């Protein structure tokens, strides 16, 4: 509040002397003007933090003065004070970008509240966020280390994302490091949780199991089709829950959010495995068995996600016969969304329209391959911001807005997320070992078992084997695999990059959003 400069402009400024003295006693510096011309001269020669402006003044009116103030100092908040509550005056004032308005007569408490809302808001928000997080920090830490089920882990991750976004809006940088430590602790604990439970879920040995990739259509989408509703299933590859939360306000203008939830992706949290499982309704080894000509192992040449449409249509056929129609689109190039938009009238008669958009995945890979993108997204906050700005001005947002004009339920989801890796873990494998930094599949892998989650019998995890002695290993937390050869070079190259394939809340707890057009 130190040195906060306020300009109060009113043709009856002398009558407001008690209000001005009240504010000065509160520590604010208040200059006054009795007409619009003097106010503009003062704004031209001095930087103000807030301007009170009377709407009804002789000479330059309040609205005329406001327009010129905005051309001189566009970022200064302006509070309009008026005797009139006429709708057209308020519409003009709001259209001219006032920050608030008060109706005469005003009292000192109203004035003080307006100042706090427009000037002290960030400071008060930061202080409140800091106090709330410090109060919650210990409780959250205790929960992270307590035994939890799959539902409780989703709630913990939701809380962490919420705190991350709240702290991002505040100005207290000290909280960033504390939250990073708590996220890392949560990631390590989550890795242990998955290690204890993953194979039990797949073997039906657990009393409660989460919805996973291969069950997503059957348990979350098909019930809507059974109700006779048309469904748009929009899968944005590699979209994390925190990225969903920053684009949610854009979508909520056009859709009512019915369900804001998550599901657990299968392992590996990589497109080939997770997305094929979604569209086939099968685990990877089952796909390999049912579609031997379509499945390609990691070391084999060729695209790993070229047959999603065929798998999805087969899945629909198994569950609905010929009663439901399905249409599938994949946008490798984001501009292709415009082509989809242009033919909506021709495809929206289908019961299920499935659409896959790969841009966010391309963005995360570009962050590894292109120094400029890495510099632009130096931390998680910047990565979220870039995701939001891309989405807001992308053909995909245009497509989603156009879809809101049709009578169809919208499902927005992803196949997996990603994590910014920080800690290298050594592994040795032959030339057929997978290149992914978060999981490895191969024979005769050499690693420290304490550093990884290992699946020595892929059959138990419904994973295909490249050879008889195949083993899968996964990093947890924010670790990443590095070979001992030229270790320091690759450690530095990949540190801080976005990767997926392993075990972390960011990769495994995937947004599943059910929306209806407004």
ZAKEDREN-577809 format. One record per residue (C-alpha): residue in one letter; z negated, x negated, y negated; residue number from 1. Coordinates in Angstrom, 3 decimals, decimal comma, padded with zeros to 6 digits, always signed. Each point is the difference from the previous one (the first is absolute). Example, Ala and Ser with C-alpha at 12.3 -4.5 7.8 and 13.67 -1.06 7.14 Angstrom:
BEGIN
- code | Z | X | Y | pos
- A | -007,800 | -012,300 | +004,500 | 1
- S | +000,660 | -001,370 | -003,440 | 2
# end
This chain:
BEGIN
- code | Z | X | Y | pos
- X | +000,000 | +000,000 | +000,000 | 1
- X | -000,302 | -003,058 | -002,326 | 2
- X | +002,419 | +000,076 | -002,961 | 3
- X | +001,635 | +003,281 | +001,041 | 4
- X | +002,170 | +000,973 | -002,965 | 5
- X | +000,533 | +003,709 | -000,752 | 6
- X | +002,187 | +001,594 | -002,687 | 7
- X | -000,880 | +003,560 | -001,022 | 8
- X | +002,627 | +001,807 | -002,102 | 9
- X | -000,833 | +003,363 | -001,601 | 10
- X | +000,703 | +001,467 | -003,439 | 11
- X | -003,680 | +001,147 | -000,057 | 12
- X | -001,328 | -003,364 | +001,119 | 13
- X | -002,987 | +000,157 | -002,401 | 14
- X | -001,352 | +003,004 | +001,905 | 15
- X | -000,004 | -002,090 | +003,190 | 16
- X | -002,315 | -002,691 | -001,371 | 17
- X | -002,925 | +001,014 | +002,296 | 18
- X | +002,262 | -000,398 | +003,071 | 19
- X | +001,175 | -003,405 | -001,183 | 20
- X | -003,569 | -001,219 | -000,616 | 21
- X | -000,936 | +001,255 | +003,496 | 22
- X | +002,795 | -002,066 | +001,552 | 23
- X | -000,875 | -003,095 | -002,027 | 24
- X | -003,608 | +000,260 | +001,222 | 25
- X | +001,462 | +000,020 | +003,547 | 26
- X | +001,689 | -003,328 | -000,737 | 27
- X | +003,565 | +001,117 | -000,772 | 28
- X | +001,973 | -001,293 | -003,008 | 29
- X | +001,550 | +002,997 | -001,810 | 30
- X | +002,702 | -000,142 | -002,689 | 31
- X | +001,076 | +003,180 | -001,777 | 32
- X | +003,150 | +001,381 | -001,609 | 33
- X | +000,517 | +003,295 | -001,837 | 34
- X | +003,750 | +000,349 | +000,593 | 35
- X | +002,748 | -000,966 | +002,366 | 36
- X | +001,659 | -002,582 | -002,253 | 37
- X | -003,230 | -002,007 | -000,416 | 38
- X | -000,616 | +000,232 | +003,755 | 39
- X | +003,445 | -001,452 | +000,756 | 40
- X | -000,597 | -002,886 | -002,423 | 41
- X | -003,315 | -000,758 | +001,715 | 42
- X | +001,500 | +000,178 | +003,504 | 43
- X | +002,755 | -002,389 | -001,121 | 44
- X | -002,536 | -002,574 | -001,175 | 45
- X | -002,833 | +000,273 | +002,532 | 46
- X | -000,386 | +000,484 | +003,749 | 47
- X | -002,020 | +003,104 | +000,891 | 48
- X | -001,469 | +000,985 | +003,355 | 49
- X | +000,021 | +003,763 | -000,707 | 50
- X | +001,298 | +002,328 | -002,707 | 51
- X | -001,359 | +003,438 | -000,919 | 52
- X | +002,712 | +001,984 | -001,755 | 53
- X | -000,287 | +003,341 | -001,805 | 54
- X | +002,907 | +002,284 | +000,873 | 55
- X | +000,036 | +002,034 | -003,263 | 56
- X | +000,352 | -002,371 | -003,003 | 57
- X | +002,004 | +000,299 | -003,253 | 58
- X | +002,939 | -002,358 | -000,363 | 59
- X | +000,702 | -001,532 | +003,405 | 60
- X | -001,299 | +002,409 | +002,613 | 61
- X | -002,026 | -001,184 | +002,953 | 62
- X | +002,987 | +000,336 | +002,360 | 63
- X | +002,275 | -001,926 | -002,405 | 64
- X | -002,635 | -002,716 | -000,390 | 65
- X | -000,477 | -000,124 | +003,779 | 66
- X | +003,710 | -000,591 | +000,580 | 67
- X | +000,019 | -002,980 | -002,366 | 68
- X | -003,279 | -001,396 | +001,363 | 69
- X | +001,549 | -000,039 | +003,481 | 70
- X | +002,956 | -001,999 | -001,314 | 71
- X | -002,363 | -002,570 | -001,571 | 72
- X | -002,724 | -000,177 | +002,682 | 73
- X | +001,219 | +001,902 | +003,093 | 74
- X | -002,899 | -000,999 | +002,246 | 75
- X | -002,871 | +001,055 | -002,308 | 76
- X | -001,682 | +003,204 | +001,193 | 77
- X | +000,189 | +002,851 | -002,518 | 78
- X | -002,327 | +003,025 | -000,031 | 79
- X | +001,340 | +002,999 | -001,940 | 80
- X | -002,568 | +002,152 | -001,853 | 81
- X | +001,205 | +003,482 | -000,944 | 82
- X | -001,242 | +003,326 | -001,325 | 83
- X | +002,749 | +001,827 | +001,856 | 84
- X | +000,293 | +000,690 | +003,702 | 85
- X | +003,604 | +001,159 | -000,276 | 86
- X | +001,850 | -000,849 | +003,196 | 87
- X | +003,111 | -001,390 | -001,722 | 88
- X | -002,078 | -002,486 | -002,037 | 89
- X | -001,792 | -001,221 | +003,107 | 90
- X | +003,294 | -000,270 | +001,896 | 91
- X | +001,492 | -002,119 | -002,783 | 92
- X | -003,067 | -002,210 | -000,184 | 93
- X | -000,154 | -000,539 | +003,755 | 94
- X | +003,746 | -000,628 | +000,063 | 95
- X | -000,519 | -002,646 | -002,681 | 96
- X | -002,452 | -001,756 | +002,351 | 97
- X | -003,432 | +000,763 | -001,390 | 98
- X | -002,796 | -001,125 | +002,308 | 99
- X | -002,401 | +002,832 | -000,779 | 100
- X | -000,638 | +002,766 | -002,517 | 101
- X | -003,066 | +001,670 | -001,567 | 102
- X | -000,368 | +003,357 | -001,756 | 103
- X | -001,854 | +000,134 | -003,321 | 104
- X | -002,838 | +000,107 | -000,683 | 105
- X | -000,859 | -003,059 | +002,093 | 106
- X | -003,498 | -001,277 | +000,727 | 107
- X | -001,143 | -003,616 | +000,478 | 108
- X | -000,439 | +000,332 | +003,779 | 109
- X | +003,606 | +001,206 | +000,365 | 110
- X | +001,202 | -002,982 | -001,997 | 111
- X | -002,091 | -002,457 | +002,012 | 112
- X | +001,216 | +001,471 | +003,296 | 113
- X | +003,622 | -000,290 | -001,133 | 114
- X | -000,497 | -003,643 | -000,982 | 115
- X | -001,550 | -000,831 | +003,357 | 116
- X | +002,784 | +001,800 | +001,842 | 117
- X | +002,766 | -001,794 | -001,885 | 118
- X | -001,511 | -003,422 | -000,701 | 119
- X | -002,948 | -000,581 | +002,282 | 120
- X | +001,567 | +001,727 | +002,996 | 121
- X | +001,090 | -003,232 | +001,720 | 122
- X | -003,326 | -001,712 | -000,645 | 123
- X | -001,988 | +003,008 | +001,220 | 124
- X | +002,279 | +000,376 | +003,038 | 125
- X | -000,434 | -003,691 | +000,842 | 126
- X | -003,787 | +000,207 | -000,330 | 127
- X | -000,153 | +003,158 | +002,124 | 128
- X | +002,305 | -001,467 | +002,666 | 129
- X | -002,055 | -003,197 | +000,128 | 130
- X | -003,274 | +001,913 | +000,351 | 131
- X | +001,406 | +002,349 | +002,635 | 132
- X | +001,531 | -002,789 | +002,091 | 133
- X | -003,151 | -002,116 | -000,138 | 134
- X | -001,984 | +003,017 | +001,173 | 135
- X | +002,525 | +000,630 | +002,797 | 136
- X | +000,575 | -003,655 | +000,963 | 137
- X | -003,030 | -000,355 | +002,263 | 138
- X | +000,538 | +003,367 | +001,716 | 139
- X | +003,671 | -000,756 | +000,566 | 140
- X | -000,861 | -003,441 | +001,380 | 141
- X | -002,505 | +001,452 | +002,448 | 142
- X | +002,516 | +002,591 | +001,222 | 143
- X | +002,678 | -002,646 | +000,514 | 144
- X | -002,284 | -001,839 | +002,405 | 145
- X | -001,273 | +003,112 | +001,783 | 146
- X | +001,686 | +001,418 | +003,113 | 147
- X | +002,630 | +002,517 | -001,116 | 148
- X | +002,608 | +002,225 | +001,617 | 149
- X | +003,669 | +000,224 | -000,992 | 150
- X | -000,592 | +002,862 | -002,456 | 151
- X | -002,809 | -001,844 | -001,780 | 152
- X | +002,202 | -003,076 | -000,350 | 153
- X | +002,662 | +002,075 | -001,733 | 154
- X | -002,614 | +001,285 | -002,421 | 155
- X | -001,296 | -003,535 | -000,681 | 156
- X | +003,527 | -001,215 | -000,703 | 157
- X | +000,590 | +002,980 | -002,295 | 158
- X | -003,162 | -000,940 | -001,938 | 159
- X | +001,071 | -003,644 | -000,268 | 160
- X | +003,410 | +001,019 | -001,369 | 161
- X | -001,672 | +002,381 | -002,456 | 162
- X | -002,293 | -002,767 | -001,271 | 163
- X | +002,919 | -002,402 | -000,198 | 164
- X | +001,930 | +002,387 | -002,242 | 165
- X | -003,035 | +000,867 | -002,118 | 166
- X | -000,911 | -003,653 | -000,554 | 167
- X | +003,640 | -000,738 | -000,815 | 168
- X | -000,219 | +002,505 | -002,875 | 169
- X | -003,218 | -001,527 | -001,304 | 170
- X | -000,294 | -003,255 | -001,925 | 171
- X | -002,705 | -001,622 | +002,133 | 172
- X | +001,776 | -002,900 | +001,728 | 173
- X | -003,237 | -001,063 | +001,695 | 174
- X | +000,267 | +003,030 | +002,280 | 175
- X | +003,388 | -001,147 | +001,318 | 176
- X | -001,440 | -002,952 | +001,886 | 177
- X | -002,890 | +002,046 | +001,382 | 178
- X | +002,374 | +002,649 | +001,298 | 179
- X | +002,308 | -002,652 | +001,523 | 180
- X | -002,961 | -001,350 | +001,951 | 181
- X | -000,914 | +003,491 | +001,165 | 182
- X | +003,618 | +000,722 | +001,008 | 183
- X | +000,098 | -003,226 | +002,004 | 184
- X | -003,261 | +000,939 | +001,709 | 185
- X | +001,414 | +003,444 | +000,778 | 186
- X | +003,192 | -001,548 | +001,385 | 187
- X | -001,921 | -002,256 | +002,357 | 188
- X | -002,192 | +002,857 | +001,183 | 189
- X | +003,039 | +002,254 | +000,460 | 190
- X | +001,628 | -002,685 | +002,155 | 191
- X | -002,997 | +000,028 | +002,326 | 192
- X | +000,067 | +003,799 | +000,100 | 193
- X | +003,671 | +000,063 | +001,051 | 194
- X | -000,559 | -002,766 | +002,559 | 195
- X | -002,742 | +002,070 | +001,659 | 196
- X | +001,835 | +003,319 | -000,025 | 197
- X | +003,787 | -000,367 | -000,055 | 198
- X | +000,673 | -000,174 | +003,737 | 199
- X | -002,629 | +002,694 | +000,645 | 200
- X | +001,875 | +002,395 | -002,292 | 201
- X | +003,235 | -000,606 | +001,867 | 202
- X | -001,676 | +000,360 | +003,404 | 203
- X | -001,668 | +003,293 | -001,029 | 204
- X | -003,386 | -001,577 | +000,677 | 205
- X | -001,365 | +000,879 | -003,433 | 206
- X | -001,569 | +003,377 | -000,715 | 207
- X | +001,728 | +000,095 | -003,357 | 208
- X | +003,329 | -001,585 | -000,749 | 209
- X | +001,869 | -000,140 | -003,300 | 210
- X | +003,499 | +001,327 | -000,484 | 211
- X | +002,297 | -003,009 | +000,479 | 212
- X | +003,663 | -000,765 | -000,679 | 213
- X | +001,397 | +001,396 | +003,240 | 214
- X | -001,975 | +003,262 | -000,448 | 215
- X | +000,838 | +000,556 | -003,674 | 216
- X | +002,903 | +002,393 | +000,458 | 217
- X | -001,650 | +001,994 | +002,780 | 218
- X | -003,393 | +000,402 | -001,684 | 219
- X | +000,802 | +000,071 | -003,712 | 220
- X | +003,625 | +001,127 | -000,447 | 221
- X | +000,916 | +002,257 | +002,935 | 222
- X | -002,791 | +002,511 | -000,781 | 223
- X | +001,761 | +000,684 | -003,332 | 224
- X | +003,310 | +000,533 | +001,797 | 225
- X | -001,764 | +002,343 | +002,433 | 226
- X | -001,094 | +002,074 | -002,991 | 227
- X | +003,662 | +000,468 | -000,908 | 228
- X | -000,116 | -002,310 | -003,024 | 229
- X | +002,723 | -002,400 | -001,024 | 230
- X | -001,259 | -003,570 | -000,310 | 231
- X | +001,152 | -003,081 | -001,889 | 232
- X | -001,429 | -003,113 | +001,674 | 233
- X | +000,251 | -002,865 | -002,510 | 234
- X | -000,969 | -003,406 | +001,377 | 235
- X | -000,270 | -002,788 | -002,594 | 236
- X | -000,120 | -003,191 | +002,033 | 237
- X | -003,051 | -002,218 | -000,598 | 238
- X | -001,738 | +002,371 | -002,448 | 239
- X | -003,761 | -000,546 | -000,115 | 240
- X | -002,639 | +002,579 | -000,845 | 241
- X | -000,804 | -001,636 | -003,352 | 242
- X | +003,688 | +000,113 | -000,927 | 243
- X | +000,061 | +003,697 | +000,832 | 244
- X | -002,956 | +000,572 | -002,323 | 245
- X | +001,794 | -001,571 | -002,985 | 246
- X | +003,137 | +002,131 | +000,486 | 247
- X | -001,971 | +003,167 | +000,790 | 248
- X | -000,274 | +001,100 | -003,680 | 249
- X | +003,798 | -000,105 | -000,286 | 250
- X | +000,471 | +002,203 | +003,048 | 251
- X | -002,806 | +002,414 | -000,862 | 252
- X | +002,113 | +001,256 | -002,918 | 253
- X | +002,433 | +001,467 | +002,524 | 254
- X | -002,089 | +000,531 | +003,146 | 255
- X | -003,375 | +001,368 | +001,031 | 256
- X | -001,783 | -002,545 | +002,168 | 257
- X | -001,165 | +001,938 | +003,071 | 258
- X | -001,197 | -002,928 | +002,107 | 259
- X | -000,784 | -003,535 | -001,120 | 260
- X | -000,801 | -001,788 | +003,243 | 261
- X | +000,827 | -003,007 | +002,167 | 262
- X | +000,918 | -000,839 | +003,549 | 263
- X | -000,326 | -003,188 | +002,083 | 264
- X | +003,143 | -001,984 | +000,653 | 265
- X | +000,497 | -001,657 | +003,391 | 266
- X | +000,072 | -003,760 | +000,559 | 267
- X | +001,903 | -002,019 | -000,994 | 268
- X | +000,039 | +001,515 | -003,503 | 269
- X | +003,676 | -000,909 | -000,307 | 270
- X | +003,002 | +002,222 | -000,610 | 271
- X | +001,618 | -000,503 | +003,400 | 272
- X | -003,087 | +001,196 | +001,857 | 273
- X | -001,652 | +002,477 | -002,356 | 274
- X | +003,023 | +001,842 | -001,352 | 275
- X | +001,723 | +000,270 | +003,381 | 276
- X | -003,253 | +001,448 | +001,360 | 277
- X | -000,024 | +002,652 | -002,747 | 278
- X | +003,542 | +001,193 | +000,557 | 279
- X | -000,026 | -000,181 | +003,785 | 280
- X | -003,522 | +001,371 | +000,569 | 281
- X | -000,463 | -002,863 | +002,460 | 282
- X | -001,799 | -003,327 | +000,182 | 283
- X | +002,187 | -003,160 | -000,005 | 284
- X | -000,099 | -000,620 | +003,767 | 285
- X | +000,891 | +003,667 | +000,575 | 286
- X | +002,959 | -000,323 | -002,392 | 287
- X | +001,067 | -003,148 | +001,858 | 288
- X | -000,138 | +001,880 | +003,271 | 289
- X | +001,628 | +003,236 | -001,209 | 290
- X | +002,645 | -001,626 | -002,211 | 291
- X | +000,643 | -003,430 | +001,580 | 292
- X | +003,310 | -000,335 | -001,846 | 293
- X | -001,529 | +000,805 | -003,379 | 294
- X | -003,188 | -002,092 | -000,045 | 295
- X | +000,279 | -003,656 | -000,997 | 296
- X | -002,877 | -002,439 | +000,394 | 297
- X | -001,038 | -002,212 | -002,917 | 298
- X | +001,960 | -003,061 | +001,112 | 299
- X | +003,226 | +001,924 | +000,692 | 300
- X | +002,833 | +000,103 | -002,512 | 301
- X | +000,948 | +003,257 | -001,708 | 302
- X | -001,638 | +002,706 | -002,083 | 303
- X | -003,299 | +001,360 | +001,236 | 304
- X | +000,166 | +003,382 | -001,765 | 305
- X | +003,563 | +001,156 | +000,455 | 306
- X | -000,680 | +002,951 | +002,297 | 307
- X | -002,711 | +002,009 | -001,792 | 308
- X | +002,253 | +003,016 | -000,486 | 309
- X | +000,871 | +000,119 | +003,688 | 310
- X | -003,684 | -000,299 | +000,972 | 311
- X | -001,086 | +002,689 | -002,454 | 312
- X | +002,619 | +002,479 | +001,176 | 313
- X | -001,032 | -000,654 | +003,590 | 314
- X | -003,659 | +000,616 | -000,950 | 315
- X | +000,885 | +003,304 | -001,697 | 316
- X | +002,042 | +000,999 | +003,046 | 317
- X | -002,946 | -000,697 | +002,339 | 318
- X | -002,399 | +002,159 | -002,011 | 319
- X | +002,210 | +002,758 | -001,419 | 320
- X | +003,212 | +000,029 | +002,002 | 321
- X | +002,752 | +001,337 | -002,250 | 322
- X | -002,362 | +002,127 | -002,098 | 323
- X | -000,398 | -002,596 | -002,775 | 324
- X | +002,665 | -001,993 | -001,824 | 325
- X | -000,562 | -003,475 | -001,404 | 326
- X | +001,820 | -002,175 | -002,537 | 327
- X | -000,685 | -003,715 | -000,497 | 328
- X | +000,758 | -002,299 | -002,947 | 329
- X | -000,850 | -003,676 | -000,546 | 330
- X | +000,283 | -001,628 | -003,438 | 331
- X | +000,245 | -003,782 | +000,359 | 332
- X | +001,265 | -000,119 | -003,578 | 333
- X | -002,204 | +001,939 | -002,428 | 334
- X | +003,124 | +001,317 | -001,777 | 335
- X | +000,818 | +001,872 | +003,221 | 336
- X | -002,753 | +002,459 | -000,995 | 337
- X | +002,431 | +001,340 | -002,601 | 338
- X | +002,531 | +000,739 | +002,747 | 339
- X | -002,679 | +001,870 | +001,970 | 340
- X | -000,946 | +001,966 | -003,128 | 341
- X | +003,627 | +000,992 | -000,580 | 342
- X | +000,313 | +001,561 | +003,458 | 343
- X | -003,357 | +001,812 | +000,187 | 344
- X | +001,682 | +003,414 | -000,069 | 345
- X | +001,868 | -000,974 | +003,164 | 346
- X | -002,974 | -001,363 | +001,969 | 347
- X | -003,044 | +002,037 | -001,038 | 348
- X | +000,809 | +002,787 | +002,462 | 349
- X | -001,309 | -002,262 | +002,797 | 350
- X | -003,522 | +000,618 | +001,285 | 351
- X | -000,895 | -003,698 | -000,282 | 352
- X | +001,530 | -002,471 | -002,440 | 353
- X | -001,222 | -003,526 | +000,726 | 354
- X | +000,635 | -002,652 | -002,658 | 355
- X | -000,838 | -003,714 | +000,160 | 356
- X | -000,063 | -002,170 | -003,138 | 357
- X | -000,383 | -003,763 | +000,397 | 358
- X | -000,528 | -001,165 | -003,590 | 359
- X | -003,772 | -000,690 | +000,015 | 360
- X | +000,431 | -002,143 | +003,113 | 361
- X | +002,825 | -001,861 | -001,740 | 362
- X | -002,268 | -000,486 | -003,025 | 363
- X | -002,796 | -001,524 | +002,113 | 364
- X | +002,473 | -002,378 | +001,688 | 365
- X | +001,557 | -000,908 | -003,353 | 366
- X | -003,477 | -000,994 | -001,144 | 367
- X | +000,024 | -002,660 | +002,738 | 368
- X | +003,593 | -001,154 | -000,516 | 369
- X | +000,379 | +000,176 | -003,789 | 370
- X | -002,267 | -001,947 | -002,342 | 371
- X | +000,702 | +002,362 | -002,914 | 372
- X | -001,207 | +003,056 | +001,980 | 373
- X | -003,046 | -001,930 | +001,201 | 374
- X | -000,837 | -000,972 | -003,583 | 375
- X | +000,423 | +003,617 | -001,158 | 376
- X | -002,330 | +001,248 | +002,738 | 377
- X | -002,616 | -002,733 | -000,017 | 378
- X | -002,781 | +002,302 | +001,156 | 379
- X | -000,493 | +003,396 | +001,621 | 380
- X | -000,254 | +001,772 | -003,341 | 381
- X | +003,369 | -001,369 | -001,141 | 382
- X | +001,581 | +000,909 | +003,362 | 383
- X | -001,230 | +003,596 | -000,346 | 384
- X | +001,228 | +000,139 | -003,589 | 385
- X | +003,467 | -001,203 | +000,998 | 386
- X | +000,110 | +002,560 | +002,821 | 387
- X | -000,876 | +002,797 | -002,418 | 388
- X | +002,490 | -001,013 | -002,696 | 389
- X | +002,756 | -000,460 | +002,602 | 390
- X | -000,700 | +003,432 | +001,490 | 391
- X | -000,203 | +001,751 | -003,367 | 392
- X | +003,489 | -001,147 | -001,034 | 393
- X | +001,637 | -000,080 | +003,416 | 394
- X | +002,603 | +002,286 | +001,589 | 395
- X | -002,679 | +000,734 | +002,619 | 396
- X | -002,169 | +001,778 | -002,585 | 397
- X | +003,074 | +001,933 | -001,114 | 398
- X | +000,567 | +001,005 | +003,631 | 399
- X | -003,624 | +001,055 | +000,509 | 400
- X | +000,120 | +002,106 | -003,181 | 401
- X | +003,211 | +001,643 | +001,190 | 402
- X | -001,586 | +000,756 | +003,377 | 403
- X | -002,790 | +001,900 | -001,776 | 404
- X | +002,573 | +002,685 | -000,881 | 405
- X | +000,363 | +000,921 | +003,685 | 406
- X | -002,323 | +002,083 | +002,137 | 407
- X | -001,111 | -002,798 | +002,316 | 408
- X | -003,251 | -001,770 | +000,765 | 409
- X | +000,025 | -003,676 | -000,996 | 410
- X | -001,577 | -002,650 | +002,223 | 411
- X | -000,257 | -003,423 | -001,649 | 412
- X | -001,124 | -002,841 | +002,229 | 413
- X | +000,781 | -003,529 | +001,166 | 414
- X | +000,232 | -001,985 | +003,210 | 415
- X | -002,493 | -002,741 | -000,956 | 416
- X | -001,480 | -001,774 | -003,008 | 417
- X | -000,352 | -003,653 | -000,961 | 418
- X | -002,680 | -002,463 | -001,040 | 419
- X | -000,064 | -002,970 | -002,351 | 420
- X | -000,869 | -002,873 | +002,348 | 421
- X | -002,316 | -002,837 | -000,998 | 422
- X | -001,356 | -001,922 | +003,015 | 423
- X | +002,203 | -001,974 | +002,439 | 424
- X | -000,666 | +000,025 | +003,752 | 425
- X | +001,620 | -002,597 | +002,270 | 426
- X | +002,130 | +001,022 | +002,976 | 427
- X | +002,405 | -001,866 | +002,291 | 428
- X | +002,900 | +001,679 | +001,817 | 429
- X | +003,475 | -000,740 | +001,336 | 430
- X | +003,274 | +000,787 | -001,768 | 431
- X | +000,073 | +003,551 | +001,409 | 432
- X | -003,325 | +000,887 | -001,640 | 433
- X | +000,328 | +002,703 | -002,665 | 434
- X | +000,202 | -001,195 | -003,587 | 435
- X | -002,246 | +002,690 | -001,530 | 436
- X | -002,993 | -001,488 | -001,862 | 437
- X | -002,457 | +002,751 | +001,009 | 438
- X | +000,743 | +000,290 | +003,705 | 439
- X | +001,529 | -002,176 | +002,683 | 440
- X | +001,561 | +000,880 | +003,330 | 441
- X | +000,844 | -002,741 | +002,461 | 442
- X | -000,997 | -001,961 | +003,075 | 443
- X | -002,382 | -002,946 | +000,114 | 444
- X | -001,284 | +000,658 | -003,509 | 445
- X | -002,696 | -002,446 | -001,099 | 446
- X | -002,601 | +001,376 | -002,419 | 447
- X | -003,710 | +000,415 | -000,575 | 448
- X | -000,997 | +003,359 | +001,568 | 449
- X | -002,703 | +000,406 | -002,659 | 450
- X | +002,667 | +000,160 | -002,697 | 451
- X | +002,087 | +002,834 | +001,466 | 452
- X | +000,099 | +003,290 | +001,840 | 453
- X | +001,811 | -000,777 | +003,242 | 454
- X | +001,751 | +002,326 | +002,437 | 455
- X | +000,524 | -001,958 | +003,188 | 456
- X | +001,249 | +003,012 | +001,952 | 457
- X | +002,597 | +001,698 | -002,249 | 458
- X | +000,247 | +002,905 | +002,440 | 459
- X | -003,472 | +001,209 | -001,057 | 460
- X | +001,171 | +000,184 | -003,614 | 461
- X | +003,365 | +001,566 | +000,966 | 462
- X | +001,869 | -003,064 | -001,247 | 463
- X | +003,182 | -001,343 | +001,612 | 464
- X | -000,030 | -003,493 | +001,497 | 465
- X | +002,723 | -002,529 | -000,724 | 466
- X | -001,029 | -001,877 | +003,138 | 467
- X | -002,614 | +000,222 | +002,707 | 468
- X | -002,595 | -002,060 | -001,872 | 469
- X | +000,413 | +001,581 | -003,464 | 470
- X | -003,091 | +000,174 | -002,183 | 471
- X | -000,419 | +001,717 | -003,374 | 472
- X | -002,413 | -001,354 | -002,593 | 473
- X | -000,837 | +001,553 | -003,376 | 474
- X | -001,646 | -001,325 | -003,129 | 475
- X | -002,744 | +002,050 | -001,636 | 476
- X | -001,328 | +000,130 | -003,552 | 477
- X | +002,298 | -001,946 | -002,323 | 478
- X | +000,895 | -002,799 | +002,453 | 479
- X | +003,534 | -001,164 | +000,776 | 480
- X | +001,466 | -002,182 | +002,740 | 481
- X | +001,257 | -003,524 | -000,749 | 482
- X | +001,349 | -002,583 | +002,437 | 483
- X | -001,650 | -003,459 | -000,076 | 484
- X | +003,359 | -001,655 | -000,747 | 485
- X | +000,323 | -000,404 | -003,763 | 486
- X | -003,190 | +002,063 | -000,273 | 487
- X | -000,794 | -000,547 | -003,704 | 488
- X | +003,524 | +000,824 | -001,114 | 489
- X | +000,097 | +003,382 | +001,757 | 490
- X | -003,622 | +000,755 | -000,845 | 491
- X | +000,842 | -000,273 | -003,715 | 492
- X | +003,332 | +001,788 | +000,394 | 493
- X | -001,485 | +003,159 | +001,504 | 494
- X | -003,454 | +000,102 | -001,589 | 495
- X | -000,216 | +003,083 | -002,224 | 496
- X | +003,107 | +001,660 | +001,457 | 497
- X | +000,118 | +003,573 | +001,275 | 498
- X | +000,228 | +000,184 | +003,794 | 499
- X | -000,308 | +002,642 | +002,705 | 500
- X | -000,261 | +000,083 | +003,767 | 501
- X | -003,732 | -000,641 | +000,388 | 502
- X | -003,299 | +001,825 | -000,297 | 503
- X | -001,428 | +001,090 | -003,347 | 504
- X | -000,747 | +003,305 | -001,709 | 505
- X | +002,912 | -000,682 | -002,357 | 506
- X | +002,449 | -000,258 | +002,927 | 507
- X | -001,445 | +002,512 | +002,475 | 508
- X | -001,354 | +002,872 | -002,127 | 509
- X | +003,220 | +001,590 | -001,142 | 510
- X | +000,281 | +002,823 | -002,577 | 511
- X | +001,003 | +003,408 | +001,338 | 512
- X | +000,541 | +002,463 | -002,846 | 513
- X | +000,913 | +003,678 | +000,417 | 514
- X | +001,353 | +001,630 | -003,168 | 515
- X | +001,566 | +003,320 | -000,982 | 516
- X | +002,294 | +000,543 | -002,990 | 517
- X | -001,639 | +001,609 | -003,027 | 518
# end
